Amino acid sequence: MWLLMAISTMAQDQPPVLDTAGRPVRSGVEYYILPAATDIAGGLTLVARNGSCPSFVGQEPLTPVVSQGLPVVFSPYVAGETIVRESRSFIIEFSAASTCVSSTKWNLAARDPATSRRNIVIGRSGSYFMITKENNLYYLAFCPADTCNTCKFDCGTAGITIENGKRFLTLDGPVFPFRFRRA
């Protein structure tokens, strides 16, 4: 009981992640994850690599009409937490169906031996991610220090990489800032 109270108190010490309207991002509420540094790129969505499953998390292609992508829902690691906080673990899940798998929870894929990067895929039970803030910009990261002591040695910040004209969300490459708009 004391441990649960201590974890809950620690989580509340971190500032909340704010959406584009300046409100705290809440668990169970749908949000679009959009680029923070530009208005010409699309939001995050499901992307198929070579038309096969599983689906990858990626970015809507650059087009004259920019798409917001698919909405997501955040589920914090700390039981009972209703606000997503900076540098705290949570699961992300698209609030949409996929033709490939039954779950749209985000997971960290294995490291690509050719590029040393790790893609974000969907399915299974979900990996824990977090949001960090630097210079008033938010970044998505994998570093589930709340859930795994050894995982902190394999952390990475997410960015967009382009492969065959498709835009994928990956770790261990260029980083990319995001903002969160309530759906």
Backbone torsions as a table, in degrees:
resi	resn	phi	psi	omega
1	MET	NA	-43.9	179.7
2	TRP	-64.2	-38.5	179.5
3	LEU	-62.2	-44.3	178.5
4	LEU	-61.5	-41.5	178.7
5	MET	-66.1	-38.4	179.5
6	ALA	-66.1	-43.0	178.4
7	ILE	-63.8	-42.1	180.0
8	SER	-63.6	-41.1	178.7
9	THR	-65.5	-42.6	178.7
10	MET	-61.1	-41.6	-178.2
11	ALA	-63.3	-35.6	-178.5
12	GLN	-74.2	-14.9	178.2
13	ASP	-72.0	-23.8	-179.1
14	GLN	-82.2	141.2	178.2
15	PRO	-67.6	151.2	178.1
16	PRO	-71.9	150.9	170.0
17	VAL	-75.7	134.3	-177.9
18	LEU	-105.0	142.8	176.6
19	ASP	-83.2	-177.3	-175.9
20	THR	-65.8	-17.1	177.3
21	ALA	-95.3	3.3	179.0
22	GLY	84.0	11.0	178.3
23	ARG	-95.4	149.8	175.9
24	PRO	-61.6	139.2	174.4
25	VAL	-71.9	130.2	-174.3
26	ARG	-112.1	149.3	175.9
27	SER	-69.9	147.3	177.2
28	GLY	77.7	-1.7	179.2
29	VAL	-104.2	141.9	-178.5
30	GLU	-81.4	136.4	178.4
31	TYR	-135.8	150.4	168.4
32	TYR	-95.7	137.9	175.0
33	ILE	-100.4	113.3	-173.2
34	LEU	-118.7	157.0	176.3
35	PRO	-65.3	142.7	-179.5
36	ALA	-95.5	-23.0	-172.6
37	ALA	-95.1	-6.9	-177.2
38	THR	-152.3	153.3	175.6
39	ASP	-103.5	2.2	-176.4
40	ILE	-99.1	-4.0	179.4
41	ALA	-103.6	154.0	-177.4
42	GLY	-85.0	175.1	178.5
43	GLY	-82.8	177.0	-179.1
44	LEU	-78.7	146.1	-173.8
45	THR	-155.1	-176.4	173.7
46	LEU	-88.2	135.3	179.9
47	VAL	-131.6	134.3	176.3
48	ALA	-96.4	138.8	176.2
49	ARG	-96.5	119.4	-179.8
50	ASN	56.1	29.7	176.7
51	GLY	70.2	16.0	-177.4
52	SER	-113.7	166.6	175.4
53	CYS	-95.8	158.9	1.2
54	PRO	-77.8	164.9	177.9
55	SER	-78.5	149.9	179.4
56	PHE	-106.5	155.6	171.4
57	VAL	-83.1	130.3	-178.9
58	GLY	-148.4	-169.2	-177.9
59	GLN	-116.3	141.2	175.9
60	GLU	-55.5	142.4	-179.4
61	PRO	-65.4	157.1	177.0
62	LEU	-73.5	120.0	-179.5
63	THR	-140.7	166.0	177.8
64	PRO	-59.2	-34.1	175.7
65	VAL	-106.7	112.5	-174.4
66	VAL	-79.7	130.2	178.6
67	SER	-91.2	143.9	177.1
68	GLN	-78.9	-8.9	-178.4
69	GLY	83.7	-153.2	179.6
70	LEU	-107.6	144.3	178.0
71	PRO	-71.9	152.5	177.0
72	VAL	-123.4	162.5	174.0
73	VAL	-126.3	137.7	178.6
74	PHE	-102.1	139.9	176.8
75	SER	-128.2	101.3	-178.7
76	PRO	-61.5	149.8	178.7
77	TYR	-66.3	-40.3	-176.6
78	VAL	-70.2	121.5	-178.3
79	ALA	-58.2	133.0	177.4
80	GLY	83.3	-8.2	179.6
81	GLU	-71.0	130.6	-178.6
82	THR	-110.6	-6.3	-179.6
83	ILE	-118.9	136.0	175.9
84	VAL	-80.9	126.1	-176.5
85	ARG	-115.0	151.5	179.0
86	GLU	-58.8	139.2	175.4
87	SER	59.3	27.4	176.1
88	ARG	-119.5	145.6	-174.3
89	SER	-73.9	143.0	175.2
90	PHE	-157.1	164.0	174.2
91	ILE	-102.5	142.1	176.4
92	ILE	-112.9	137.1	178.4
93	GLU	-139.8	132.4	174.1
94	PHE	-65.8	139.4	176.8
95	SER	-93.5	59.2	-177.5
96	ALA	-157.8	160.1	178.6
97	ALA	-89.3	151.4	175.5
98	SER	-119.6	140.7	176.9
99	THR	-77.1	-11.1	-175.3
100	CYS	-91.7	-42.4	-173.8
101	VAL	-139.2	167.7	179.9
102	SER	-83.1	-25.1	-178.6
103	SER	-108.7	142.6	174.9
104	THR	-113.0	24.5	175.7
105	LYS	-72.7	141.9	-178.6
106	TRP	-77.4	138.8	178.3
107	ASN	-134.8	153.5	175.8
108	LEU	-89.0	123.4	179.1
109	ALA	-81.4	167.9	176.9
110	ALA	-64.7	155.2	179.6
111	ARG	-66.5	130.8	177.5
112	ASP	-73.9	120.3	-177.0
113	PRO	-63.1	-27.9	-178.3
114	ALA	-77.2	-37.1	-175.0
115	THR	-111.8	-13.5	-173.8
116	SER	65.4	12.5	178.5
117	ARG	-95.2	159.7	177.6
118	ARG	-121.5	122.6	176.9
119	ASN	-80.4	159.9	172.1
120	ILE	-101.3	123.2	-178.9
121	VAL	-118.3	174.2	176.8
122	ILE	-115.3	158.3	176.8
123	GLY	124.6	178.2	179.3
124	ARG	56.9	-147.9	-172.6
125	SER	-92.0	-14.3	179.0
126	GLY	100.8	138.8	173.5
127	SER	-96.5	157.3	178.3
128	TYR	-89.6	129.0	177.2
129	PHE	-116.6	177.9	174.5
130	MET	-151.7	168.0	177.8
131	ILE	-117.6	127.9	175.5
132	THR	-110.9	161.4	-179.5
133	LYS	-128.8	131.7	177.7
134	GLU	-145.4	129.0	-178.6
135	ASN	52.6	43.4	179.0
136	ASN	63.4	19.7	175.7
137	LEU	-119.4	142.7	178.4
138	TYR	-96.4	142.2	178.2
139	TYR	-128.7	139.8	173.7
140	LEU	-84.8	139.1	-178.5
141	ALA	-144.5	157.6	170.2
142	PHE	-108.7	114.3	176.2
143	CYS	-168.2	71.9	-172.6
144	PRO	-76.9	62.3	-178.7
145	ALA	-61.8	-25.3	178.5
146	ASP	-69.2	-28.4	-170.8
147	THR	-111.1	-13.2	-172.1
148	CYS	-155.8	111.8	-178.8
149	ASN	-65.5	-35.4	-178.4
150	THR	-81.5	-17.1	-178.4
151	CYS	-67.6	-25.2	-177.2
152	LYS	-63.8	-13.6	177.9
153	PHE	-88.1	-2.2	-179.2
154	ASP	-128.8	36.7	-178.3
155	CYS	-75.7	160.4	176.2
156	GLY	-161.7	151.5	177.7
157	THR	-103.8	141.8	-173.5
158	ALA	-83.7	148.5	174.9
159	GLY	-150.8	-179.3	-179.6
160	ILE	-104.9	127.2	172.7
161	THR	-118.8	150.6	-176.7
162	ILE	-112.4	128.9	179.6
163	GLU	-136.4	119.2	-179.2
164	ASN	52.3	40.1	177.5
165	GLY	80.3	-3.0	178.8
166	LYS	-101.1	144.8	-175.7
167	ARG	-104.3	115.5	-176.5
168	PHE	-111.3	145.7	173.2
169	LEU	-86.2	119.3	-176.3
170	THR	-135.6	160.3	172.5
171	LEU	-102.8	162.7	172.5
172	ASP	72.6	25.1	176.1
173	GLY	-134.8	-150.2	177.1
174	PRO	-66.6	139.8	179.7
175	VAL	-89.5	158.7	-173.4
176	PHE	-143.4	127.1	179.6
177	PRO	-81.6	148.9	-178.0
178	PHE	-129.8	162.2	171.3
179	ARG	-132.5	164.1	-171.6
180	PHE	-125.7	117.0	-179.6
181	ARG	-111.1	128.3	178.0
182	ARG	-62.5	133.3	-177.4
183	ALA	-75.7	NA	NA
